Amino acid sequence: MRTTAPRGHWWILASLIAVLLAALYLATSVLRGGGDAGIAPDRGPDDLVPQATTDGGPVLDARTGHPLSLDVPAGTVALTFDDCPDPTWTPKVLQVLADKQVPATFFVTGEHVAEHPHLVRAQTAAGHEVGLHTFTHTDLATASPRRVRLELAASRAVLAGATATSTRLLRPPYSSTPDAVGNRDWQATLRTGELGYLTVLSTHDGLDWQARDAEEIVRGALPTDEEGAVVLLHDGGGDRSRTVAALGRIIDTYRARGYRFTTVSEAVGLPPQTAPATTFDRWYGTALITLLNTAVTLPTVLGWLLGAVALLTATRLILLAAAATAHRRRNPPRILPSLASRPPVSAIVPAHNEEATIASCVRALLDGGCPDIDVVVVDDGSTDGTAAAARSVADPRVRVVTQPNRGKPAALNAGITHAAHDVILMVDADTVIAPGAAAHLAAAFTDPAVGAVAGNTKVANRTGLLPLWQHLEYVMSFGLERRLFDLIGASPTVPGAIGAFRRSALASCGGISADTLAEDTDIAMALCRAGWRVVYRSDAHALTHVPTTVRGLWHQRHRWAYGTLQSIWKHRHAVKETGVPGRLGRHTLPYLLLFQLLLPLTAPLMDAVALYGLIAGTPAPAIAWAGFCLAQLALAAHALHQDGESLRPLWLVPLQQTAYRTALCLVTIHALATAALGASPRWHNQPLTQAQTQVQPATL
């Protein structure tokens, strides 16, 4: 088993987004067809076209500096089919050709090859010749040189991926007979000749794309004398039922006149223009087919996925807003019960190298509203002056216990052993609780069903962009979610910064477990499964220091996400239980999976699609994104107001919903990778500056 966590790779999400945007580009730009397969555009003037081409044969070889026109000898016919493969008509055409034992040449569009590679393989397996017809039926006479290269390269690649062959035959879309070649067509022929392609035109056009019946197609496909023929038909691009009906009669008529059927290459006396593709071209073509099929289906899949993300986001916003209002009505401001009616409290402070903050933490506990409080500081193998700083608080209610470094769960369990009272408050060493916070937590234990109470954690160091983003998150996400879980009756977390427990409840669960990295989540779920209520007191405030660097935030959230995964897996059987455990399993755990793990993974898709929509001139995704930002802004304002906080940080919400949310997505990916690799990330203490240690309880 790995003992260290894999490094967080920012390139993971960047690569995924790059592939997504590339597929979107293929789906909305490259795969956007070049025009209607039947309507031929005006070919323009033809004064630059050599007379030898106009009066010549149907195959143009411009691969050298001296273009040649190749003709078909008398008594020879090559049947050609454009716009294929088509899943409906290509098999029918192949069946007629097989029944008549006639070879043909199929000019395939790369777009359709990628969609139906098996049909192209069927064409080559039957001995037919295959040429290119561009990728999206683009008019090469009007396309830019870059577009021409892209069309032909993509078509050639997918043909190699589908059939392991390569071809030099090309029929330009909208082409006809040699005497119909215009100046732009001629320039396109020269350009594609430089790329190594033979241009194949026709001598007889069945005009099956506009024919009223099969008889009309037959008349257009037949010569008036014994001249050689290259017949243009279609087995794709529309309803080709009339073509299939006419094909047998066309073959029978040519055969009755003594014509020899062959492929285009053989008809003009050339060797086969199809050759085996290179290994690279086969691999590249296969990969391109996969990407193209993904791109074709991506808009639909992405639409459903974005719909699901939007639904999840909207559901979460509505749930949190409703829960905040309902929780406030159910829990109006309370008057603390008298000291005599409140149970006495012991406070445990686990500390490892917390010399800078431990004294402030202890003094705040002594002023927390419980005069008889018993404070136990557990120095877990610190290498600085943590123990001495704790002892500097000269008060008989404070005791300092030292032990070798064994981790936070062991330090908490040691503190429980030394605690004098039955209500045990656990506070992180970098936390300063508000005056009266300990009393508010203790008051909740007058209900004998309560096993633990979660306090209201706030950010102490609100200087800088990253801490301010976390401040918003603590108020509008953590705070509102704890209100929701309190209404459900199965809170999944008692924050390590401020939380209180009943000693007998802890004993029923075996104390604080080291099974997960999120011991505060693990113990809360364990208490729920043991039948205890875990409640939330929004009036028990505490200020805690949050990471001020991306690296520090990454380590913290990676540990949280990984620990949450561990805890969900450990307590997964709660879904089959009843009572409080059942509420945990059927309400709280699905919420955590959907909104704390799945939603952070998919939410950046909205950002990427909105950005692409702006670039591509499709504003709908961006408008939807702006609407969700406004909804988040409203929720943040509501949460800040309910928690008595200033509304000044609201301007940070839109940016928080992009950059900060993307970072959380990466952390979740990292945690999932860690779990998959069986790694065990470590607990990182955050170093504090001198200014960060000066937070006083009065600021709450």
Secondary structure, DSSP 8 states (H G I E B T S, - for coil): --SS-----HHHHHHHHHHHHHHHHIIIIITS-SS-SS--------TTS-HHHHTS-SEEE-SSSS-EEE---TTEEEEEEEEE--TTHHHHHHHHHHHHT---EEEE-HHHHHH-HHHHHHHHHTT-EEEE--SS---TTTS-HHHHHHHHHHHHHHHHHHHSEEE-EE--TT---GGG--HHHHHHHHHHHHTT-EEE--SEE--TTT-SSHHHHHHHHS-SSS--EEEEEESSSS--HHHHHHHHHHHHHHHHTT-EE--HHHHTT---SEEE--HHHHHHHHHHHHHHHHHHHHHHHHHHHHHHHHHHHHHHHHHHHHHHHHHHHHS-------GGGS--EEEEEEESS-TTTHHHHHHHHHTSS-TT-EEEEEEES-SSSHHHHHHTS--TTEEEEEE----HHHHHHHHHHH--SSEEEE--TTEEE-TTHHHHHHHGGGSTTEEEEEEEEEES---SHHHHHHHHHIIIIIIHHHHHHHHHT------TTSEEEEHHHHHHTTSS--SSS-HHHHHHHHHHHTT-EEEEEEEEEEEE----SHHHHHHHHHHHHHHHHHHHHHTGGGGG--HHHHHIIIIIHHHIIIIIIIHHHHTHHHHHHHHHHHHHT--HHHHHHHHHHHHHHHHHHHHHHHTT--SGGGGGHHHIIIIIHHHHHHHHHHHHHHHHHT-----------TGGGG--GGG-
